[in-house]
Amino acid sequence: MILWKTCSVVLTILFFYMAKRINKKRPSLLFSPAVLAPAAMIVFLLLAGIPYAAYSEATSWISELMGVVTVAFAVPLYRNWSILMAHKRMILQSLAAGSLIAIIAGVSTAMLVGLGKAAVISVIPRSITLPIALSVSDAIGGMPAMTAVFGMLTSFAGVFLAPWIIKKMKLRHPVSIGLMYGMGAHMLGMVKAFERGDTEGSSATLAVIAGAMITVVWAFTLLPLILPWRAVS
């Protein structure tokens, strides 16, 4: 058991390191470590016939480090707090609108393509950071595993489309750019926002935190309306 856990951690780190090396030579979302490393691990588990549950248990402490990383983002958030508070009304209104639109769009799309009730409920918290999204999904009767898939797809799409949206919408304000990254691509968006600047990253961090809280409120408020709507459709 100890040997398997050690091998799982070593392989995870090794795949991530290799993905980083590849990404330096081919800097694109398709060759991002967030795509390559999980893909390599999935292929390995399938070929080795190892169940994901065993791998997840062996590397659970790596997932728990996400909490430490999230806390570390509070440092630039504190440094830029005065700038963010100067735009607090715009920030709250934008996040509230963005969260509502994300839920309506996700639920409508899931119903339009004929997905079942579980998928419709699971897609509701897709636009918030995964640790919170999984808890919300479980609390409202969704499937956390399905929510994780929807969340990752949303994150990848957000990071991929962000540069195009910034160019087409002619966004210049760092707070606006950061809010878009944080609300549209959560943790992965935060990383990309920090690559653009400290203010953008801090705005994205605030969007992830505040957006999650707002989405939780929307989720429990809209759920009684969504369930009858799903039953009728």
DAWONOR-V784623 format. One record per backbone hydrogen bond with DSSP energy under -1.0 kcal/mol. NH is the residue of the N-H (numbers start at 0). CO is the residue of the C=O. If there is no record, write none. Layout:
BEGIN
NH	CO
NH	CO
END
This chain:
BEGIN
4	0
5	1
6	2
7	3
8	4
9	5
10	6
11	7
12	8
13	9
14	10
15	11
16	12
17	13
18	14
19	15
20	16
21	17
22	18
23	19
24	20
25	21
27	25
31	28
34	31
35	31
36	32
38	34
39	35
40	36
41	37
42	38
43	39
44	40
45	41
46	42
47	43
49	44
54	50
55	51
56	52
57	53
58	54
61	58
62	58
63	59
65	62
66	63
68	64
69	65
70	66
71	67
72	68
73	70
74	71
76	72
77	73
78	74
79	75
80	77
83	79
84	80
85	81
86	83
87	84
90	86
91	87
92	88
93	89
94	90
95	91
96	92
97	93
98	94
99	95
100	96
101	97
102	98
103	99
104	100
105	101
106	102
107	103
108	104
109	105
110	106
111	107
112	108
114	109
119	115
120	116
121	117
122	118
123	120
125	122
127	124
132	128
133	129
135	131
136	132
137	133
138	134
139	135
141	136
146	142
147	143
148	144
149	145
150	146
151	147
152	148
153	149
154	150
155	151
156	152
157	153
158	154
159	155
160	156
161	157
164	160
165	161
166	162
167	163
168	164
170	165
176	172
177	173
178	174
179	175
180	176
181	177
182	178
183	179
184	180
185	181
188	184
189	185
190	186
191	187
192	188
193	189
194	190
195	192
196	192
200	196
201	197
202	198
203	199
204	200
205	201
206	202
207	203
208	204
209	205
210	206
211	207
212	208
213	209
214	210
215	211
216	212
217	213
218	214
219	215
220	216
221	217
222	218
224	221
225	221
226	222
228	224
229	225
230	226
231	227
232	228
END
